[in-house]
Amino acid sequence: MNEKISVVINTYNAEQHLERVLEAVKDFDEIVVCDMESTDQTRAIAQRYGCRIITFERKAYNIVEPAREYAIHEALHEWVLVVDADEIVTKELHDYLYQRISEASCPDGLAIPRKNYFMGRFMRSHYPDYILRFFRKDKTHWPPVIHCAPEIDGRVERISRSRKELAFEHLANDSVSDILRKHNTYSTNEVPRRRHKNYGVGAMMLRPLVRFIKSYIIKGGFLDGKAGLIQALLDAHYQFAVVAKLIEEKSC
């Protein structure tokens, strides 16, 4: 029996890249678009591509993970590929996934590398940026925690980082302003998760430093020129913002 794959895409006002994303996944067996009450052309685009559209009520900033869990279990097929509305699935990845699920040795989940871009260039320091997005539906639970990974009841493998043709292409090319705005939101959302941490002044200096060294030196950000330096400093800034907000909260 031929195994089939459902693609799940969560959307909210995702018209900017959605046509390219859907064009890239049109040869999968099913495309489920879980829309969170978009007000732009997102639903119209999904309808043109024959997607099965379901709706998840948009109540708060952190609905993406609950919406993913809902959409995954609405999919018709056992195997599910979760794709963001700004990610391209290559033809090579499509073929690779069907090949793997035809094998008896196929794991229950596959972490897929992703190519990220900043200031118009591929960022070595943010590759392979593994994301666990392919799995057996009935062995998967997506916790309702922002930016978490799914929990797989079974064996998980990573696609080799050397297989760049199998990586997601991340179309987002955020400006510095975009990144700083997201840092402010995401660092605030991190506070409830880290309240058990007893960070002090040392952590406020050390954590950003460690993140900068990891991004700029260990992961090769220095090879990305000025963009790599800026990205590494932004990575450090995020760590500073998280620790500073935790210290601020405990001081009030």
Residue pairs with C-beta under 8 A, 6 or more apart in sequence:
2 102
3 77
3 78
3 79
3 98
3 101
3 102
4 29
4 30
4 76
4 77
4 78
4 79
5 28
5 29
5 30
5 77
5 79
5 80
5 81
5 97
5 98
5 101
6 28
6 29
6 30
6 31
6 32
6 75
6 76
6 77
6 79
6 80
6 81
6 137
7 25
7 28
7 30
7 31
7 32
7 80
7 81
7 82
7 83
7 89
8 32
8 34
8 68
8 71
8 72
8 75
8 80
8 81
8 82
8 83
9 21
9 22
9 25
9 31
9 32
9 33
9 34
9 51
9 82
9 83
9 84
9 85
10 33
10 34
10 35
10 36
10 56
10 64
10 67
10 68
10 71
10 82
10 84
10 85
11 18
11 33
11 34
11 35
11 36
11 38
11 42
11 46
11 85
12 35
12 36
12 37
12 38
12 42
12 58
13 38
13 39
13 40
13 42
14 38
14 40
14 42
14 85
14 86
15 38
15 40
15 41
15 42
15 45
16 86
17 85
17 86
17 171
18 42
18 45
18 46
18 85
19 45
19 49
20 88
20 171
21 83
21 85
21 86
21 87
21 88
21 171
22 31
22 45
22 46
22 49
22 51
23 49
24 88
24 89
24 90
25 31
25 81
25 83
25 89
25 94
26 49
27 94
28 81
28 94
29 76
29 77
30 52
30 75
30 76
30 77
31 46
31 49
31 50
31 51
31 52
32 51
32 52
32 54
32 71
32 74
32 75
33 42
33 43
33 46
33 51
33 52
33 53
33 54
34 54
34 55
34 56
34 67
34 68
34 70
34 71
34 74
35 42
35 43
35 46
35 53
35 54
35 55
35 56
36 55
36 56
36 57
36 58
36 63
36 64
36 67
37 55
37 57
37 58
42 85
43 53
46 53
47 53
54 70
54 71
54 74
56 63
56 66
56 67
56 70
56 71
57 63
61 146
61 185
61 189
62 144
62 145
62 146
62 189
64 146
65 142
65 143
65 144
65 145
65 146
65 148
66 142
66 144
68 82
68 142
68 150
69 141
69 142
69 144
72 80
72 82
72 137
72 140
72 142
73 137
75 137
77 137
78 136
78 137
78 138
79 97
79 101
79 134
79 135
79 136
79 137
80 134
80 135
80 136
80 137
80 140
81 89
81 97
81 133
81 134
82 133
82 134
82 150
83 89
83 133
83 168
84 170
86 170
86 171
86 172
87 114
87 168
87 169
87 170
87 171
88 168
88 169
88 171
89 168
90 165
90 166
90 167
90 168
90 169
92 165
92 166
93 112
93 165
93 166
93 167
93 168
96 159
96 163
96 166
97 110
97 134
100 106
100 110
107 154
107 155
107 156
107 157
108 135
108 136
108 139
108 152
108 153
108 154
108 155
108 156
109 132
109 134
109 135
109 136
109 139
109 140
109 150
109 152
109 154
109 155
109 156
109 157
110 132
110 133
110 134
110 135
110 156
110 157
110 158
110 159
111 130
111 131
111 132
111 133
111 156
111 157
111 158
111 159
112 130
112 131
112 132
112 133
112 134
112 159
112 166
112 167
112 168
113 127
113 128
113 129
113 130
113 158
113 159
113 161
113 163
113 164
113 166
113 167
113 168
114 127
114 128
114 129
114 130
114 131
114 167
114 168
114 169
114 170
115 122
115 127
115 129
115 164
115 167
115 168
115 169
115 170
116 122
116 123
116 126
116 127
116 129
116 170
116 172
117 123
117 170
117 171
117 172
117 173
118 126
118 173
118 174
118 227
118 230
118 231
119 173
119 226
119 227
119 230
120 173
121 224
121 225
121 227
123 221
123 224
123 227
123 228
123 231
124 219
124 220
124 221
124 223
124 224
124 228
125 215
125 216
125 219
125 220
125 221
125 223
125 224
125 228
125 231
125 232
126 215
126 219
126 231
127 161
127 167
128 161
128 167
129 170
130 158
131 149
131 168
132 149
132 150
132 152
132 156
133 168
135 150
135 152
135 156
136 152
136 154
139 152
139 153
139 154
140 150
140 151
140 152
140 153
141 150
141 151
141 153
142 148
142 150
142 151
143 150
143 151
145 193
146 186
146 189
147 186
159 166
159 167
174 182
176 230
176 234
179 234
180 234
180 237
183 234
183 237
183 238
183 241
184 241
186 238
187 238
187 241
187 242
187 245
188 245
190 242
190 245
191 242
191 245
191 246
191 249
194 242
194 246
195 246
195 249
197 246
199 207
199 243
199 246
199 247
200 247
201 247
203 243
204 240
204 243
204 244
204 247
207 239
207 240
207 242
207 243
208 236
208 237
208 239
208 240
208 243
209 236
210 239
211 232
211 235
211 236
211 238
211 239
212 232
212 233
212 235
212 236
214 235
215 221
215 228
215 231
215 232
215 235
215 236
216 222
216 228
216 229
216 232
220 228
221 228
221 229
221 231
221 232
222 228
222 229
224 231
